[in-house]
Amino acid sequence: MNNKVGIVHSLRDGQKYMDTWPMKKELAPMFPELRIIKATRFGMKVMPAIAAISVLTQMTFGNYQAMPQAVIIAIFAISMPVQGIWWLGNRANTELPRPLAGWYRELHQKILESGFALEPLKAKPRYKELAIILNRAFKQLDKSAFERWF
């Protein structure tokens, strides 16, 4: 990944990648994305409540000397889903290793042969292009297109 890409771009790319990646159980043994996306989405729902509870509990009981620790716990809880989105953003922009790049090209060709339009083949595909192709392949190709991989 280009080091000049900032954290904001990485978070934005992570959000897009999370929305693009196909949530198919067949991909779980090969890619950590399924687990990370599920954990990140769960964290986005639960962690803000944990953060609020950690601070509000101390305030309710008037335990102001424990407030610094409660704030640290709240910051940590809020940071958990952000870390997941950041990881996904970095992953989305990582170039595919050769075997996966070959699979990307193979699926791209099969989708084109089945009569569907696609964006042009990337010379150096990244995980985000693989996510797009996998999404299209699961929607438009039959199971035989995946036999060699699953």
C-alpha positions as CSV (number, residue, x, y, z in Angstrom):
1,M,0.0,0.0,0.0
2,N,1.1,3.5,-0.7
3,N,2.4,5.1,2.5
4,K,1.1,8.5,1.5
5,V,-2.5,7.2,1.9
6,G,-3.8,8.6,5.2
7,I,-5.8,7.0,7.9
8,V,-9.0,8.7,6.6
9,H,-8.6,7.2,3.2
10,S,-7.8,3.8,4.8
11,L,-11.0,4.0,6.9
12,R,-13.1,5.0,3.9
13,D,-11.6,2.2,1.9
14,G,-12.2,-0.2,4.8
15,Q,-15.9,0.8,4.9
16,K,-16.3,0.2,1.2
17,Y,-14.4,-3.1,1.3
18,M,-16.6,-4.3,4.2
19,D,-19.7,-3.5,2.1
20,T,-18.2,-5.1,-1.0
21,W,-16.8,-8.4,0.4
22,P,-19.1,-11.3,-0.2
23,M,-20.2,-12.8,3.1
24,K,-20.1,-16.4,1.9
25,K,-19.1,-19.2,4.3
26,E,-17.1,-20.9,1.4
27,L,-14.6,-18.1,1.6
28,A,-14.1,-18.3,5.4
29,P,-11.3,-20.9,5.4
30,M,-9.3,-19.0,2.8
31,F,-9.8,-15.4,3.9
32,P,-10.0,-13.7,7.4
33,E,-12.3,-11.0,6.0
34,L,-15.5,-12.8,7.0
35,R,-14.5,-13.0,10.7
36,I,-13.1,-9.5,10.8
37,I,-16.2,-8.0,9.1
38,K,-18.5,-9.8,11.5
39,A,-16.4,-8.7,14.5
40,T,-16.2,-5.1,13.3
41,R,-20.0,-4.9,12.7
42,F,-20.6,-6.3,16.1
43,G,-18.2,-3.8,17.6
44,M,-19.9,-0.9,15.9
45,K,-23.2,-1.9,17.5
46,V,-21.9,-2.9,21.0
47,M,-18.8,-0.9,21.8
48,P,-20.4,2.6,22.0
49,A,-22.7,1.3,24.7
50,I,-19.8,-0.3,26.6
51,A,-18.0,3.1,26.3
52,A,-21.0,5.0,27.6
53,I,-21.6,2.5,30.4
54,S,-18.0,2.6,31.6
55,V,-18.2,6.4,32.1
56,L,-21.8,6.7,33.3
57,T,-21.4,4.0,35.9
58,Q,-18.6,5.9,37.6
59,M,-20.6,9.2,37.4
60,T,-23.7,7.5,38.8
61,F,-21.9,6.2,41.8
62,G,-19.9,9.5,42.3
63,N,-16.6,7.6,41.8
64,Y,-14.8,10.5,40.2
65,Q,-11.4,9.2,41.1
66,A,-12.0,6.2,38.8
67,M,-13.0,8.5,35.9
68,P,-9.6,8.4,34.1
69,Q,-9.7,4.6,34.0
70,A,-13.3,4.7,32.8
71,V,-12.4,7.2,30.0
72,I,-9.5,5.0,28.9
73,I,-11.8,1.9,28.8
74,A,-14.3,4.0,26.8
75,I,-11.6,5.1,24.3
76,F,-10.4,1.5,23.9
77,A,-13.9,0.3,23.3
78,I,-14.6,2.9,20.7
79,S,-11.3,2.2,19.0
80,M,-12.0,-1.6,18.5
81,P,-14.3,-1.2,15.5
82,V,-12.1,1.6,14.1
83,Q,-9.2,-0.8,14.1
84,G,-11.2,-3.4,12.2
85,I,-12.2,-0.8,9.5
86,W,-8.6,0.4,9.3
87,W,-7.4,-3.3,8.8
88,L,-9.9,-3.8,6.1
89,G,-8.9,-0.6,4.4
90,N,-5.2,-1.7,4.3
91,R,-6.2,-5.1,3.1
92,A,-8.4,-3.7,0.3
93,N,-5.4,-1.9,-1.1
94,T,-3.0,-4.8,-0.8
95,E,-1.9,-6.3,-4.0
96,L,-3.0,-9.9,-4.5
97,P,-0.4,-12.7,-4.3
98,R,0.1,-14.6,-7.5
99,P,-2.3,-17.5,-6.9
100,L,-5.1,-15.2,-6.0
101,A,-4.3,-12.9,-8.9
102,G,-4.6,-15.9,-11.2
103,W,-8.0,-16.7,-9.6
104,Y,-9.1,-13.1,-10.1
105,R,-8.2,-13.4,-13.8
106,E,-9.9,-16.8,-14.2
107,L,-13.1,-15.5,-12.6
108,H,-13.0,-12.3,-14.6
109,Q,-12.7,-14.3,-17.8
110,K,-15.6,-16.7,-16.8
111,I,-17.9,-13.8,-16.1
112,L,-17.0,-12.2,-19.4
113,E,-17.6,-15.5,-21.2
114,S,-21.0,-15.8,-19.6
115,G,-22.0,-12.5,-21.3
116,F,-21.8,-10.1,-18.4
117,A,-20.0,-6.7,-18.6
118,L,-17.1,-6.0,-16.3
119,E,-14.6,-3.3,-15.7
120,P,-11.3,-4.0,-17.5
121,L,-8.9,-6.6,-16.0
122,K,-6.4,-5.0,-13.6
123,A,-2.7,-5.7,-14.3
124,K,-1.9,-5.7,-10.6
125,P,-5.2,-6.5,-8.9
126,R,-5.8,-5.8,-5.2
127,Y,-8.1,-7.4,-2.7
128,K,-10.8,-4.8,-3.4
129,E,-10.9,-5.9,-7.1
130,L,-11.0,-9.5,-5.9
131,A,-14.0,-8.7,-3.7
132,I,-15.8,-7.1,-6.6
133,I,-15.1,-10.1,-8.9
134,L,-16.1,-12.6,-6.2
135,N,-19.4,-10.7,-5.5
136,R,-20.2,-10.8,-9.2
137,A,-19.2,-14.5,-9.6
138,F,-21.4,-15.6,-6.7
139,K,-24.3,-13.8,-8.2
140,Q,-23.8,-14.7,-11.9
141,L,-21.9,-17.9,-12.2
142,D,-22.9,-21.4,-11.3
143,K,-21.1,-23.5,-8.7
144,S,-18.9,-25.2,-11.3
145,A,-16.9,-22.0,-11.6
146,F,-15.7,-22.5,-8.0
147,E,-15.1,-26.3,-8.0
148,R,-11.3,-26.0,-8.2
149,W,-11.2,-23.7,-5.2
150,F,-13.8,-25.0,-2.8
